[in-house]
Amino acid sequence: MNITPIVEVAAGVIIRPDGSFLLTCRPEGKPYEGYWEFPGGKIEDYEAPLHALDRELYEELGIQIIKSDPWITRVFTYSHATVRLHFYRITEWHGEPFGRENQQLSWQLPDAVSVSPLLPANTPILNALMLPPVYAITQASQIGIETSLQQIRQALTHGLRLIQIREKSMQAGFVQDFTEQVTALAHDCKAQVLINSDMTFEQPIRYDGIHLTSAELMSRSTRPQSELGLCGASCHNAEELYHAESLALDFVVLGPVLPTLSHADIAPFGWRKFAALIQNYSLPVYALGGMSLEDRATAWEMGAHGIAIMRGITEFQ
């Protein structure tokens, strides 16, 4: 039986401070000429992915990487090859990008891409880029509803854009009202609200997606219905990560990374194991457990998309 070899490719998501990223148009003579893609190229046998990306970006765009973080890895089968794309987020570089191969360049925003056609492999990457770097989890049952609403309101004012309502011990009547208030606050700020899959409501609520507990994740053989919007899941080990990947979820949270009061009985596994678990993983991952906003840089260096916080929500100011 012939097995098609996988071509290893390094790709760069070059991001400016305003959140825009660079796409390049494939020049004539290459497969999928005229299609737009993230810049990068084939990893040679002697190269590490980041070394290959630095070389490719200099050859294609005339820039050199200063600051980059590993991100997600996707396998995609085209008509001419199967490629494994190792994506890096690049936030600092030497030089101003220009088309050294006479290719077109365009700076784009994730929710307003205006160039086409795009390479098919890029769709999940654009979806991932629309996920914010911080994912907040509510704790109104512990600190009180009014205090929680005040913290959420302040955080939304200062940039929070993704919230999970997780109030397993709150009475149904109270959780209904709390969820409606949080959703109204969030939607006024163009933020999204996900509901923990353990929660039930007396009446339908307009929300933006669902967050699966690890138990619910492992019990499912298919992703929840698409009309529910975003779908994330809680993971604690490699088996759960693999299953979330097989369901094609939008993201996962993985932890606990650091000691946390909410799970004081569970030993954290630390940054090194966290990085090992998500190496070459295909979904965006939020680091969970003992996180503060100061941990974002470390999380990115370890390959995370961002951080998930509970008590850290008070740091938005």
N, C-alpha and C positions, 0 to 999 in steps of 0.2 A: 504493500500500500504506500503510495506516495504522500508524504506529508509536506505541505507548503511551508517553507521556513518563514518565521516572523521577522520582518524588518524592524529593527530598533531605531526610533526617531526621537530626537529632542526638539521640543517646541517651546517658544517663549511667549508668555503673555506680558507684553511690555506695557506697564501701567503708569500713567501720569497722575499727579496729585489730584486732579479733578475727577478721577475714576475712568477716564477714557483709555482705550487700549488700541494697539496698532494691529491692523490687518494688512496683508500684502496680497497682490494679485499674481497668480502663477504665470510666468512668461510663456511665450510661444515655444513649442517644441517639447514641453514637459507634459506628462499625463495630467488631465484635468486643467489644461491651459485656460486662462481666463477666470478660473475659480479663485475666490478669496479664502485666505487661510491665515493662521498664526505663523509667523516666521520661524524657521528652524530647518533641520535636515537630518540626514542619516547619521547614525552613530557608527563610526568605524570600529573594527574589532579591538583596536588598541586604545580606544577612548572611553573615558567615563562620560555619562550623559551631559553633565554640566560643561565639561571641557569641549565636547562636540558642539553644544549650543553656543558657547562663546566664539568658537571658530566660525560656525555658520552665520551668526549675526554680524560678525565682522565682514565676512565675504559677501553677504547679501545687503547689509545695511550700513556698513562702515562704523559700527558702534562696538564698544567693549563693555562687558557686564561689570558693574561694581557691587550691586546688592541683588541677590536672587534667593528665592526660597523654593524648595520642592513643593509640588502641589498634588495633582492627581495624575493617574496613568490610565489610559484607555486603549483597548485593542479594537481595531476596526478593519473589516475586510472590504477592500476595493476590488474592482474587476481585475486589476493588474497585480495586486499584492495585499498581504495582510500585514498591518503595521501596528506596532506597540508605541504609542505616543506618550513620552514622558514630559509632562507640562511643568514649567517653572514660572513663577510670578517674578517679574523683574521690575524693581522699583527705582533703581539707580543705575546709570550707565554713562560712559564717556562718549561724547560726540552727539551729533544730530542725525537721526536716521534718514537715509536717502537711498534710492533704488540703484544699487551698484550694478544690477543686471537689467536696468531700464524697466523694472517692474513698477507698477503703480502702488502707492501707499495711501492708507486712509486711517485716521483716528476715529474711533467709534465708541458709542456708549452701549452697555449691555442691553438696555431696554429700548434702544432706538437705532438699531443697525440699519444703515441705508444703502449698503453695497450688496450686490448679488451677481452671480450665485455664490453661495458658500459651500465649501467642501462638506459633505455629509457628516463627517466625524466631528464637526465643530458645534453642532446643535447642543449636545449635553454640556459642552464647555461654556457656551453663552448662558445657558440656564444656571450653571454653577456660579458664574460671575455676577448674577443678579442676587445671589444670597449675601446678606450683610455679614460683616466679620464678627458680630456679637449676637448671641442668641440668649435671651433672658427667660428664666423660668420663675413663675410666680411662687410666693410663699405666704399668701395672705392668712392661711390657717395658723401659721406660727406667729406672725407679727401684727395681725389685725387687718381688716379690710380697708379701713380708711388710710392707715399708714402705707399699705401696699399700693393703693391707688395714687397716693401722693408721690411715692417713689417712681411709679410707672409714668405718671404725668411728667415729672421732671426729666426722667431718662428719655422719653419720647421727644421732649423739647430740645434735648441735647444730642439727638442723633440715633437713638435706639430704633431699629426697624423690624425686629422679629421677636415675638413673644410666644412662649408656650404657657398655657393655663394648666397648671398641675395642682389641683386641690382635692386630693383623694379623701381627706377627712372632713371636708366642709359639708354641711347639710345641703341637700339638693336645692331648697328654696334660696338659700344664700348664694350658692355657687352660680345659679342661673342669673341672678341680679349682678353679681360680681363680673361674670363673663360678659354680660351685655355692656356693662360700663367700660371694661377694659377694651372690648372690641370697638366701641364708639370712640374712645380716646385714640386708639391706634389708627383707625381709619381716617380720622381727622388729620393725622400726621403722615398719611400714606404708608403706614406700617402694617405688617401682617400678623395675624393671630392664629396659632395652632392649638388644637384641643388635645389633651392627653387621652389616649384611647381607653383609659380606665374610668373616665368620667361619663355620667349620664345627666340628661336634662329633662325637665318636665315639658318644655316647649322647644321647638326648633330655634336655633341660633345661627345667625350669619357669621361664619368664620372662614378662614382662608386655607385650612388644611388640618391634618391629623398627625399626632406624634404617637407612634406605637411604643408601648412598653416592650422590654426584651421578651417577656413571656408571650405577648400578643404577636410580636414579630416571628418568633419561632413556631407559632401555631398556624401561621398562614402559608399557603402555597401560591398565592397571587397577591399582587399589590392591591390596596383598597381602590375603590372606584375612582376614575380620573376626575370626576366632577368635584371631588373633595379638595382639589388643588394640591398644594404641597404635601408631601408625605415624608416624614423623618422617622427615626427609630433610635432607641437607646441600646447601646451595645457595650459589652464588658469583656469580650474575648474574641478570638479569631473565628470561631464557628458562627457567632452572631453577625460579625462583620461580613462573612461570606454569604450568609443567607440574605442580609439586607441588599447586598450586591446582586444576588440572583433575582430579587424582586424588583430591581431597577428603581429603588427609592431615590429621592432627591438628595438626601444627606443623612448622616448619622451623627450621634454624639457618642463619644467613647470615654469611659472613665471607670472609677475615679483615678485621676492622674496624681493629684496631691491630696493630703489629708483634708477631710471635710466634716463639718459638724453634722450634716444631714445623714451621713453614712459613716459615723465614727467607728462602727464595728467591722468595716470592710478595709482591708489593707490596701493602700494606694499602690499602683504599679510604677509610678515615676515616669519621667520624660523619655528615658532610654527605651523602655519597653513600649511606651506609646508610639514612638517613632518606628520601632521595629514592626509593630502590628499593622501600621498603615502604609508601610513602604510599598510602592507600586499599587496602591489601592485606587479603585476607579471612582469612588464617591467622595464628595466633600465631607470632611470630618471636623466636628467641633470638639475641642478638648473640654472635658467635664471633670469637676471635682476640685474644690479649693481655688477656683480661678478668680483673679482680679483683672482689671483692665491692663495692668502692667504686664500681665502674662501673655498678651497678644503677640508680642515680638518673638518670644520663645516658642509659642505654639506654631507660628508661621515657619520658624527655622526647623521645627520638627516635622513639617509637612502638613500641618492642620490647615483647614480653611479659616478657622477662627476659634473662639472660645464660647462656652456656655456658662452662664453665671446665674447665681441666685442672690446671695448677699452682696455681690459686687455691683448690683444695679445702683446702689447708693453712690457709686463713684462717678456716675454721669453728672457733670456739672459744667 
